[in-house]
């Protein structure tokens, strides 16, 4: 039976690698996000700035869409429609911006930071999942509106 000897080498003269403190989001920092400090390539900075701007624009678009949906539901004067729109808008405003930031922008940010192909693949998967979730929700919404419309239920079978 062979015996192994394990040596532990300590490097006390080198300080530990300092990780930057989390700074994003500003209300409750959970991760470090600084495009200007972490990237030197101007093309990467420009793409990441545009990606971050698109995240903010996406949130603004979701807020406008939710307000329009709630206004349409209020004009119908149906309590169940108003409640359904409030719940749908809350789901929209909670899940989709988080999915957009982490699934699309942050995967692109990490891909540029570490220069790996997998991160770029995750970017395209995140982008397509946002588009498909948006379309899936609208298909379900349109089907439910069609099923609940008065013209659907007023079909006269005696003709």
C-alpha positions in Angstrom: 0.0 0.0 0.0 1.5 3.3 -1.0 1.6 6.4 1.2 1.1 10.0 0.1 2.4 13.1 1.7 0.4 16.3 1.4 2.2 19.7 1.6 0.2 22.8 2.3 1.9 26.0 1.0 0.7 29.3 2.4 1.5 32.6 0.7 1.0 35.0 3.6 2.9 37.8 1.8 0.2 38.1 -1.0 -3.1 39.8 -0.1 -6.3 38.0 -1.1 -7.9 39.0 -4.4 -10.3 41.8 -3.8 -13.7 41.5 -5.4 -15.5 44.8 -6.1 -18.5 45.5 -3.8 -21.9 44.9 -5.3 -23.5 48.2 -6.7 -26.5 47.1 -8.7 -29.4 47.7 -8.2 -28.9 50.8 -6.1 -31.8 50.1 -3.8 -30.5 46.7 -2.8 -27.1 45.8 -4.3 -26.7 42.2 -5.2 -24.1 42.2 -8.0 -21.3 44.4 -9.4 -22.2 46.0 -12.7 -20.0 48.8 -14.1 -19.5 48.9 -17.8 -17.1 51.8 -17.9 -14.8 50.4 -15.2 -14.6 46.7 -16.4 -14.2 47.1 -20.1 -11.6 48.8 -22.2 -12.8 47.9 -25.7 -15.0 50.7 -27.0 -17.1 48.4 -29.1 -17.9 46.2 -26.2 -18.8 49.2 -24.1 -21.1 50.6 -26.8 -22.9 47.2 -27.2 -23.2 46.8 -23.4 -24.5 50.3 -23.0 -27.1 49.7 -25.7 -28.1 46.4 -24.1 -28.5 48.1 -20.7 -30.5 50.9 -22.3 -32.8 48.2 -24.0 -33.4 46.7 -20.5 -34.6 50.1 -19.2 -36.6 50.7 -22.4 -38.2 47.2 -22.0 -39.2 48.0 -18.4 -40.8 51.3 -19.6 -42.6 49.5 -22.4 -44.0 46.9 -19.9 -45.2 49.7 -17.6 -46.9 51.5 -20.5 -48.4 48.2 -21.7 -49.7 47.4 -18.2 -51.3 50.8 -17.8 -53.0 50.4 -21.1 -54.3 47.0 -20.2 -55.6 48.2 -16.9 -57.3 51.2 -18.6 -59.0 49.0 -21.1 -60.2 46.7 -18.3 -61.5 49.6 -16.3 -63.4 50.9 -19.3 -65.2 47.5 -19.6 -66.5 48.0 -16.1 -66.1 44.3 -15.2 -64.5 43.5 -11.9 -63.1 40.2 -13.0 -61.4 41.7 -16.0 -59.9 44.4 -13.9 -58.6 41.8 -11.4 -57.2 39.6 -14.2 -55.4 42.6 -15.7 -54.0 43.6 -12.4 -52.7 40.1 -11.8 -51.3 39.8 -15.3 -49.6 43.2 -15.1 -48.1 42.3 -11.8 -46.7 39.1 -13.2 -45.5 41.0 -16.2 -43.8 43.7 -14.2 -42.1 41.3 -11.7 -40.9 38.4 -13.8 -40.2 39.8 -17.3 -37.7 42.6 -16.3 -35.8 40.2 -14.0 -35.7 37.6 -16.8 -34.7 40.2 -19.3 -31.8 41.6 -17.2 -30.4 38.2 -16.0 -31.2 36.2 -19.1 -30.2 38.7 -21.8 -28.2 41.6 -20.6 -26.2 40.0 -17.8 -25.3 37.0 -20.0 -23.9 39.4 -22.6 -22.1 41.3 -19.9 -20.4 38.1 -18.6 -19.6 36.9 -22.1 -17.7 40.1 -22.9 -16.1 40.1 -19.4 -14.7 36.6 -19.7 -14.6 36.3 -23.5 -16.4 33.0 -23.6 -18.7 31.6 -26.3 -21.1 30.0 -23.9 -22.1 33.4 -22.5 -23.0 34.6 -26.0 -25.1 31.5 -26.5 -26.9 32.2 -23.3 -27.5 35.7 -24.6 -29.4 34.4 -27.6 -31.3 31.8 -25.5 -32.3 34.6 -23.1 -33.3 36.9 -26.0 -35.5 34.2 -27.6 -37.0 33.2 -24.3 -38.1 36.8 -23.6 -39.7 37.0 -27.1 -41.4 33.6 -26.8 -42.8 34.4 -23.3 -44.2 37.7 -24.6 -45.9 36.0 -27.5 -47.1 33.0 -25.4 -48.8 35.4 -22.9 -50.4 37.3 -25.8 -51.7 34.1 -27.4 -53.3 33.1 -24.1 -54.7 36.6 -23.6 -56.2 36.7 -27.0 -57.7 33.2 -26.7 -59.3 34.2 -23.3 -60.6 37.4 -24.7 -62.1 35.6 -27.7 -63.8 33.0 -25.4 -65.2 35.7 -23.1 -66.4 38.1 -25.9 -70.2 38.5 -26.2 -70.1 37.7 -29.9 -68.7 34.3 -29.2 -71.5 33.4 -26.8 -74.3 34.9 -28.8 -74.1 32.4 -31.6 -77.7 31.5 -32.6 -77.9 27.8 -33.4 -81.4 28.0 -34.8 -80.2 29.3 -38.2 
